[in-house]
Amino acid sequence: MSECATKSIARRRQVIDTFKQELIRRLNLPYLPEDLHEDVALLGSGLGLDSLDALEIVLCVETCFKIKIPDNSISVLRSINTVVDFVIEQQDLNGGRP
Amino acid sequence: MRTSPLRDRLAAAGAVFRERHGVEVAAHFGDVRAECGAVREAVALADFSFVRGFTLPETPGIDFLDALLAGNVPKIRFGRLLHTFLADADGRLAADCFVANNDQEFVLLAESILPDEPFDALLASAGIESPAKDLTGDHVVLILDGVKSWEIVKKLFGADVIGLPYLSIENYEFAGEPVRFIRAGKTSEFGYLLVAPVAIAAQLFDTLKAEVEARGGRLAGTDAHDALRLEGRFFNIFREGARVRDPLPLGLQWMVDFDKEKFLGSDAIKQRRLAGLKQKIIGLVAGADCTALKTGVKIFHDGQPVGEVVADCLSYVLNRPLALGLFPVELAFSGLSFHVGSADGPMAQSISMPPIMPRSLAVKLDEM
């Protein structure tokens, strides 16, 4: 595997692990981090979280990654992977600062 | 082979039929792209009578279903649905299930990859005598999906229906007969399942079809629904489910209550969970002209085969081939490039799912 791909996976894995652990802790989800597939829907189907949980997810991201999620950000909150994409994109915009 | 009670009407409308796991389904009506487009831009009607339907009295229905299914049935609140699965004794997927708590009864709707006879045998293996009444032969299951589907159910059943949350059930009447009304689509647009007695099936079908066509919609078959599910990253038992069979690499842990002492297949599933996840599925997308991203094809990385396509479609929203691939967990990340079919085959990228933004998310039903 190329060095670039290895770095990309390592960075993504770190964001995923942090987010999953915090999500499980804050929402008291009865799962282990490895039980949560990164594409599982956060709201509605899948984990079936509600609008109050959505607020908690926003707080979770903002606290863990020091990133502001804008209002009407339903597209960001669709799955763990879409949240992670947003975090990485924002970190890159901020000059790569985690 | 079981056929739909609406077969004649579907045939008259141009349905092309196909056998799927012992049941005949309307695969398409000649234009899958238009059928997908109808759901994304208007509304489509589909016959889902291939779904096995059962009702059970609350007691002993709860215990029976809880002994069978991976999810926690006693926790289902009145008027709500649980999305879970039925596995066999080896913990291999048999059916994708909705269970509804509906006023003194429980309703089980099962998309099964087992033909009727082995499916019934699986139900009988719960260790509890089955109290289930089979609706499959004498009811039809119709589904309305699409950004405008709410307009039709509001017109037919009243304004209250649009206040129903996702995964809920309500009872209405149509032509004097009871209709179980379920909000539970799998396209990521609004979706409503109607379970109705055969006595009114033709009248209900004709009424819905006319309302759909009045809104620029059309009939849709299972081919369109398979593509729509993949675009919305809804689990599809008939595609990736039938190919992989193990719920853990498919990411279905959310359908399981791991604290539950026992359900059918629980020992095998819990053992595999304890051993650790080795593989998982991720989304793949290829260039618009790539024809190689098909189910069963191997995926290569650094010259080595590392994965396999387990579901595919042409996404009419992305206008590109879209797929799910089964990969070792260390490579199951979005943002990576792979070769399809051979070490120097066309490129595909792993992506975060779902890759589309459904129009229904922009519609606020509570303001209608």
Contacts between the chains, C-beta under 8 A, distances in Angstrom:
chain1	res1	chain2	res2	distance
A	1	B	301	7.2
A	1	B	302	5.9
A	5	B	336	5.9
A	5	B	337	7.9
A	8	B	333	7.7
A	8	B	335	5.8
A	8	B	336	7.3
A	9	B	330	7.7
A	9	B	331	7.9
A	9	B	333	5.2
A	9	B	336	7.4
A	12	B	333	5.3
A	12	B	334	7.6
A	12	B	335	6.7
A	13	B	333	7.2
A	30	B	257	7.5
A	30	B	258	6.9
A	30	B	259	6.3
A	31	B	253	6.3
A	31	B	254	7.4
A	31	B	258	7.6
A	34	B	276	7.4
A	34	B	277	5.6
A	35	B	253	3.9
A	35	B	254	7.6
A	35	B	258	7.7
A	35	B	273	7.6
A	36	B	253	7.1
A	36	B	254	7.5
A	37	B	250	8.0
A	37	B	251	2.8
A	37	B	253	7.1
A	37	B	254	7.8
A	37	B	280	6.4
A	37	B	281	8.0
A	38	B	282	8.0
A	38	B	334	7.7
A	38	B	352	7.4
A	39	B	233	5.5
A	39	B	251	6.5
A	39	B	282	7.3
A	39	B	283	6.7
A	39	B	352	7.0
A	39	B	353	4.1
A	39	B	354	7.5
A	40	B	251	5.8
A	40	B	254	5.5
A	41	B	233	7.2
A	41	B	354	7.9
A	44	B	166	4.9
A	44	B	167	7.8
A	45	B	83	6.4
A	45	B	166	7.0
A	45	B	167	7.3
A	45	B	186	7.8
A	45	B	234	6.9
A	46	B	254	5.6
A	47	B	254	5.5
A	48	B	167	7.3
A	48	B	254	7.8
A	74	B	361	5.7
A	75	B	357	5.4
A	75	B	361	7.7
A	78	B	354	6.3
A	79	B	233	7.2
A	79	B	352	6.8
A	79	B	353	6.5
A	79	B	354	6.9
A	81	B	334	5.8
A	81	B	352	3.5
A	81	B	353	6.5
A	82	B	352	5.6
A	84	B	352	7.4
A	85	B	334	7.4
A	85	B	352	5.2
